[in-house]
Amino acid sequence: MEESIPFLPGESSPIPGPLGRFLPPFQNGVVRSWLQERYPPGSWVLDPFGVSPKTVVEAAKAGYRVLVAANNPVSRALVEMWATPPSTSELQAVLADLGAASKGGERIEKHIKDLYATPCEQCGQEVSADYFLWEKQVPVPYARYYHCKNCNDSGERPATPKDIERASSFSASGLHRARALERVVPIHDPDRKHAEEALEVYLPRAVYALFNLINKIDGMSLTPHRRALLQILLLHACDQGNTLWAHPTERSRPKQLITPSRFRENNIWFALENGILLWSGAGNPVSLVSWPDHPPAEGGISLYEGRLKDLAPSLGDLGITAITANIPRPNQAFWTLSALWAGWLW
């Protein structure tokens, strides 16, 4: 008689985390319960795809040695940061250093925030908008959302002529767009059309903001660890900066690179700041090594950079006792954007 497969209820994670809209839904406790009912701690567990960083980390925290094959650089970065989450103070410090860097005689933080400057409807004070609202195929925004610290006015307000003028001042075919493409594929590469398709979901202002930041980080003298922290903050900003944020829909899980009929243009600097809360809320660290190194017997992660078919011949007598996997779902948006982001950041 075949063993029945039980349903193991879990608890929904209150914080989806960075890039959560592209990752499989996760229930706390399911993987831990399933493994602990069947296998002793210290056993080897294989995750052949690495598309769910929370699944990997939960197994490692439960005392298992998890071997992860992750071919997507973005997926690897997510596993690495969920396994060894930085502290809030680390992220705040490295973002402060970036913000203090000079751009045209002013702090780059101010320069990026001023890209989204808008006048308060109540008191006239200029503030940096949280986001602007657009309609697809319309070349200018129709509304903005802000919070004015001067008079405490906040909410959605119609776009002003200044907002429209500022949004229209960024070129869709300028130097920053060319650099955004060149970092991913050379000009005569046959795959360039895919990069161009992905770049279409970024407004010119977002491309300008992101590449001013990327260029600035490239020129900074940073330790590998501090550079990695800025890169993961920028990864979150790259996701926040595209046009796939439908409005007023809150739980959008895009599967194709199709701009919604109404969408948000998020403030890139605010996205960096919000990324601190998301990344630093990942919990306690677990041991993380690169394959072929082994994590300690009390649990941890060995991360392989590549496909499972290339990893398989080297497994030998490792003694894999279980496989836990979220089967990758067809998602043209995530895979195409991952290639774009990897070229920009790594």
Secondary structure, DSSP 8 states (H G I E B T S, - for coil): ----------EE-S---TTGGGS---EETHHHHHHHHHS-TT-EEEESS---HHHHHHHHHTT-EEEEEE-SHHHHHHHHHHHS---HHHHHHHHHHHHHSEETTEEHHHHHHHTTEEE-TTT--EEE-SEEEEETT-SS--EEEEE-TTT--EEEEE--HHHHHHHHTS-TTSHHHHHHHHTTS-TT-TTHHHHHHHHTTS-HHHHHHHHHHHHHHHHS---HHHHHHHHHHHHHHHHHTSS--BSS-SS----SS---SEEEEE-HHHHHHHHHHHHTTS-S---EEETTS---TT-EEEEEES-HHHHGGG-TT--EEEE--------HHHHHHHHHHHHHH-
